[in-house]
Amino acid sequence: MTREESQCIERLVRILEEYQERDPKYDLLRKILIDNTIQEPWINRGCIVFSQYFDTIKWVCDRFAREFPNVTFGLYAGSERSGIYENGMYHRKSKEEIKKMVRSRYIKLLFGTDAASEGLNLQTLGTLINLDLPWNPTRLEQRKGRIQRIGQEREEVWIYNMLYKDSVEDRVHQLLASRLKNIQDLFGQIPDTLEDVWVEVALNQVAEAEKRIDDLSESDANPFYKKYQDQENIKPINWEGCTLVLDNFEKKKILMKAWY
């Protein structure tokens, strides 16, 4: 490395050491969850906190447990790293055990990585906090789907997305949000190919990023949407007056037939 590069890295290390225990996202998280001077504390409504990174979520859990040892909460992650914090101490638990604790309301606060964004029903929790935002907005929808689903007890769920102003993350999501509705209408979901948009934004190649979004063609659209967007393709059927019932063999044959 050049001398300038070495000095830059040394400065970065000093900044990290100086601010290691001063994290603005954690301070805001604690305020949202616990502070009752502004609004109802989110922990009272039940909350899941997401991060893409295990190291991040584990650091937050450890610090929260030190500050609030009387709060019992869970950590839901992959690779057998799930557990609960009780009386400030961490105890390893299986994912199934944690699910039962959430359903029984023994746990009203859950921290998780994206391992918790699929196949997990959390209707007893009414709020969600994203410590960071994945590049693909579809994953945000998957996270939201953990609490916004059939069986949710509250009429509305609260969601708080955290990001650093003017960061690459902020610029990427501003760019996607400006076009999100049209893309959602066209594809039925956000295509995985948009995950590469952040590279262009990070390199200040915003024009290229916008072109990548706009170049997505209808040929790549969700096939369900393509099949049923034209109302002429949908034949009206009087289901209540239908007298024909398929036997198991005919049902299997129809279901195995290509529909696109």
C-alpha positions, 0 to 999 in steps of 0.5 A: 500500500501507498503511504496515503492508503495506510494512513486512510486505513489507520484513520478508519480504524481509529474512528471505528474504535472511537465510535464502537459503542455509539451506534445511532441505529441502536439508539433509535431502535431502543427509543422506538421499542421502549420509550413511551413518551412519544407513542406506544412502545413498539415492544408492547405491540410485539416486534420483530427486528431484522438485519441481513447480517448475523454479526449485526443482529447478535451485537444488538441483542447482546447490548440490548440484553445488558441494558434490559436484562428483565426483557426476555426476547429471542434471536432467530438465525440460521446454522443452529444459532437461534436462542433466547435472552433471559435475565440478560443471559443467552440460552440456545434454543431450536427454531421450533421452540422459539416459534412456540414461545412467540405463539404463546406470547412468552416472547414479544420481541424477536431479532432475526436475520433473513432466515426468519423472512420465510416460512415463519408466521408471526401474527402475534407481533404487530410491528417490524423494524428493518435495521438495514434494507436488502438491495432487492425490495422483494426481500422486504416484502418477504420480511413484512409477510411474517406479520402482515398475514391472515390471523394478524390480530391488529387492524394495521401493522407498523414498519420502520425502515432504517438507513443512513441518509445519502448513503448508497443504500439510501440512494438505491432505495430512492431510485427503486421507490420512484419506479416501484409501482410500475415495476410491481404492476408489470412483474407482480414482484421485483425481479432479482435482476434489480439486485445489481442496480446498487452497483451502478448507484454506488459508482454514481452511474445513476443513468445506467441504473435507471436504464437497467430498470427501464429496460426490463421488458414485458417478455420477462413479466410474471407469467401469471400476470401475462396470462390473465392481464387480458380480460378476453382470455378469461372465460366467464364460468358459472361455478355455482351451476357447474355439474361436471366433477373431475375424477382423480385421474382427470384432475391430475391430467389437467393439473399436469398440463402446461398453462403458459 
